[in-house]
Amino acid sequence: MSMHSPSSATHKASSPQRGGFIYWLLIALGIVVFDQITKQLAEQHFAYAERLAVLPFFDLTLLYNPGAAFSFLADGSGWQRWFFTGIAAIATVLIVHLLRKHPEQKLFCASLSLILGGAIGNVIDRLLHSHVIDFLLFYWRDAYFPAFNLADIGITCGAILLIVDEILRIRKHKKTKE
């Protein structure tokens, strides 16, 4: 006769998943903290639109984006602030659910953690400032890539990893069918 009840065995089996879930949330939190610190530094050390040339194709600057990526809807009358905050809130709930449900899927959860951290970092800006703080500016001659921040990097890298994860999942599924 076993000394462990079925409930204690179930609890032990689920503990690594809970630890994984917390791990993924901590990654997202790290991105939020690092993003907010760098934005605060940009605001402390730069006047609006001031630029510091770092490389022949890269400047540090301070710009505000009331819209979404690439200044999409930046010229709206203010409604976009709440629209993008709402989208981020829905995405946050969905991502947290997926992280809790699949903590063992490392690439999938890494991608979601990066997206979650980036989304929360930019939502904090929208709620506190009514715009997102951008400070990284890449350009070549007279062609400029829209300024961005670390939250945007997290979202972009997370989206790329999510696509890679899906491609790998499809390949694995095809191999198991053969």
C-alpha positions as CSV (number, residue, x, y, z in Angstrom):
1,M,0.0,0.0,0.0
2,S,1.3,3.4,-1.0
3,M,1.9,6.1,1.6
4,H,0.9,8.8,-0.8
5,S,-2.7,9.6,-1.5
6,P,-3.8,10.3,-5.1
7,S,-4.2,13.9,-4.3
8,S,-0.6,14.3,-3.1
9,A,0.7,12.5,-6.2
10,T,-1.4,14.9,-8.3
11,H,-0.1,17.9,-6.4
12,K,3.6,16.8,-6.9
13,A,3.0,16.2,-10.6
14,S,1.6,19.7,-11.0
15,S,4.2,21.5,-9.0
16,P,6.8,21.8,-11.9
17,Q,4.1,23.2,-14.1
18,R,3.3,25.9,-11.5
19,G,7.0,26.7,-11.2
20,G,7.2,26.9,-15.0
21,F,4.2,29.3,-15.0
22,I,5.9,31.5,-12.5
23,Y,9.2,31.4,-14.4
24,W,7.4,32.6,-17.6
25,L,5.7,35.4,-15.6
26,L,9.1,36.5,-14.2
27,I,10.5,36.8,-17.7
28,A,7.6,39.0,-18.7
29,L,8.1,41.1,-15.4
30,G,11.8,41.5,-16.2
31,I,11.0,42.9,-19.6
32,V,8.5,45.3,-18.1
33,V,11.0,46.5,-15.5
34,F,13.9,46.9,-17.9
35,D,11.6,48.6,-20.4
36,Q,10.3,51.1,-17.9
37,I,13.8,51.8,-16.5
38,T,15.2,52.6,-20.0
39,K,12.2,54.8,-20.8
40,Q,12.6,56.7,-17.6
41,L,16.3,57.2,-18.4
42,A,15.5,58.5,-21.9
43,E,13.0,61.0,-20.3
44,Q,15.6,62.1,-17.7
45,H,18.4,62.6,-20.2
46,F,16.8,63.9,-23.4
47,A,14.5,66.7,-24.3
48,Y,11.7,65.8,-26.7
49,A,13.1,65.0,-30.2
50,E,16.7,65.5,-29.0
51,R,19.1,63.0,-30.6
52,L,22.4,61.6,-29.6
53,A,24.3,59.9,-32.5
54,V,25.7,56.5,-31.3
55,L,26.5,54.9,-34.6
56,P,26.3,56.3,-38.2
57,F,22.9,54.5,-38.5
58,F,21.6,54.7,-34.9
59,D,20.6,57.5,-32.5
60,L,19.2,57.6,-29.0
61,T,16.3,60.0,-28.9
62,L,13.1,60.8,-27.1
63,L,9.9,60.6,-29.1
64,Y,6.2,60.0,-28.1
65,N,3.9,57.7,-30.0
66,P,0.2,58.0,-29.2
67,G,-0.6,55.3,-31.7
68,A,0.4,51.7,-32.2
69,A,3.4,50.2,-34.0
70,F,4.9,52.5,-36.7
71,S,2.7,55.3,-35.3
72,F,-0.5,53.6,-36.6
73,L,-3.5,55.8,-35.6
74,A,-1.2,58.3,-34.0
75,D,-3.2,61.2,-35.3
76,G,-6.4,60.0,-33.6
77,S,-8.3,62.2,-31.2
78,G,-7.3,60.1,-28.1
79,W,-9.7,57.2,-28.4
80,Q,-6.8,55.0,-29.7
81,R,-5.2,55.1,-26.2
82,W,-8.1,53.2,-24.7
83,F,-8.5,51.0,-27.8
84,F,-4.9,49.8,-27.6
85,T,-5.1,49.5,-23.8
86,G,-8.2,47.3,-24.2
87,I,-6.5,45.1,-26.8
88,A,-3.5,44.7,-24.5
89,A,-5.7,43.8,-21.6
90,I,-7.5,41.1,-23.6
91,A,-4.1,39.8,-24.9
92,T,-2.7,39.7,-21.4
93,V,-5.6,37.6,-20.1
94,L,-5.2,35.2,-23.1
95,I,-1.5,35.0,-22.7
96,V,-1.6,34.3,-19.0
97,H,-4.1,31.6,-19.6
98,L,-1.9,30.0,-22.2
99,L,1.2,30.3,-20.0
100,R,-0.7,28.6,-17.2
101,K,-2.0,25.8,-19.5
102,H,1.2,25.0,-21.4
103,P,4.2,25.9,-19.1
104,E,6.2,22.9,-20.4
105,Q,6.3,24.2,-24.0
106,K,9.4,26.3,-23.7
107,L,9.6,28.1,-27.1
108,F,5.9,28.8,-27.1
109,C,6.0,30.2,-23.5
110,A,9.2,32.1,-24.1
111,S,7.5,33.9,-27.1
112,L,4.4,34.6,-25.1
113,S,6.4,35.9,-22.2
114,L,8.2,38.4,-24.4
115,I,4.9,39.6,-26.0
116,L,3.3,39.9,-22.5
117,G,6.2,41.9,-21.1
118,G,6.3,44.2,-24.1
119,A,2.5,44.7,-24.1
120,I,2.4,45.5,-20.4
121,G,5.4,47.9,-20.8
122,N,3.6,49.9,-23.4
123,V,0.3,49.8,-21.6
124,I,2.0,51.4,-18.6
125,D,3.1,54.2,-20.8
126,R,-0.4,54.7,-22.3
127,L,-2.0,54.8,-18.9
128,L,0.6,57.1,-17.3
129,H,1.4,59.4,-20.2
130,S,-1.3,58.9,-22.9
131,H,1.5,57.9,-25.3
132,V,4.3,55.3,-25.6
133,I,7.8,56.5,-25.0
134,D,10.3,55.6,-27.8
135,F,14.0,56.2,-27.8
136,L,15.7,53.9,-30.3
137,L,16.1,55.3,-33.8
138,F,17.6,53.5,-36.7
139,Y,18.1,55.1,-40.1
140,W,20.1,55.0,-43.3
141,R,20.7,58.4,-45.0
142,D,17.3,60.0,-45.2
143,A,15.3,56.8,-44.6
144,Y,14.2,56.3,-41.0
145,F,12.7,53.2,-39.3
146,P,10.1,54.4,-36.8
147,A,11.5,54.9,-33.3
148,F,10.8,52.1,-30.8
149,N,11.6,50.9,-27.3
150,L,12.5,47.7,-25.5
151,A,8.8,46.7,-25.1
152,D,8.6,46.8,-28.9
153,I,11.6,44.6,-29.2
154,G,10.0,42.1,-26.8
155,I,6.8,42.0,-28.8
156,T,8.6,41.7,-32.1
157,C,11.0,38.9,-30.9
158,G,8.1,37.2,-29.2
159,A,6.1,37.3,-32.4
160,I,9.0,35.9,-34.4
161,L,9.5,33.1,-31.9
162,L,5.8,32.3,-32.0
163,I,6.0,31.8,-35.8
164,V,9.1,29.7,-35.4
165,D,7.3,27.6,-32.7
166,E,4.3,27.1,-35.0
167,I,6.5,26.0,-38.0
168,L,8.4,23.5,-35.8
169,R,5.1,22.2,-34.4
170,I,3.7,21.7,-37.9
171,R,6.9,19.9,-39.0
172,K,6.8,17.7,-36.0
173,H,3.1,16.9,-36.6
174,K,3.8,16.0,-40.3
175,K,6.7,13.7,-39.3
176,T,4.5,11.8,-36.8
177,K,1.9,11.3,-39.5
178,E,4.5,9.7,-41.9
